[in-house]
Amino acid sequence: MKRLKKEVLVEMVNISKSFGRVQALKDVDCTVGYKEVLGLLGDNGAGKSTLIKILVGLYPPDKGEIYFEGKRVQFSSPQEARARGIETVYQDLALVDLMSISRNFSLGREPIRRIGPFKFLDKRGMDEVCAKSLTEIGIAVRSPDESVSLLSGGERQSISIGRAMYFGAKLLILDEPTASLSIKETVKVLGYVREAKKRGISVIFITHNIYHVYPVADRFAILDRGIK
């Protein structure tokens, strides 16, 4: 089935989800337009994360429909959602502390070079792509070989957002990206959100604090105990 709303990238219709006797979501509708920043607001336990996990295929909905780029979808895994252009940056950032910035940047998509029948990690190419891509976005890193464990919270967010932009995200989902950041680092992250929008990427910015997303949001959706 195909929807005709050309200005809408994502449409979630009548989404419901229960865990045992707990109704996490009840008949929730949510849309995200092309090049739009949506602030998804609500207290802890409001259902924000559950809604996103349904969108990216971590949970199946009990009821409801999801449309992406006008076509009905139900992703079976986050990997499938990512292949369609949906990138999610969770609070834990999914970065590996013991790896370098460039390894984290290409995590799961590492460039490979061949010598005869053998395959090798193309580290030089990986470092060059990482440094060039982050610089183009306006993200300064001291060295792509630097360990992620040495980065601040804001710098970690920047790597995750830059990675999503480079690999062609159509929708970028940020889960509480500024929750533990200083004011200075929060301003930087908001700048990266603006840059993502400028590049044609839609953004869902999840937060419990409207002031964290107010400077960049085009529209807000509020969840309260599973109801929008």
Secondary structure, DSSP 8 states (H G I E B T S, - for coil): -B---TTEEEEEEEEEEEETTEEEEEEEEEEEETT-EEEEE--TTSSHHHHHHHHTTSS--SEEEEEETTEEE--SSHHHHHHTTEEEE-TTTT--TTSBHHHHHTTT---EEEETTEEEE-HHHHHHHHHHHHHHHT---S-TTSBGGGS-HHHHHHHHHHHHHHTT-SEEEEESTTTT--HHHHHHHHHHHHHHHHTT-EEEEEES-HHHHTTT-SEEEE-BTTB-
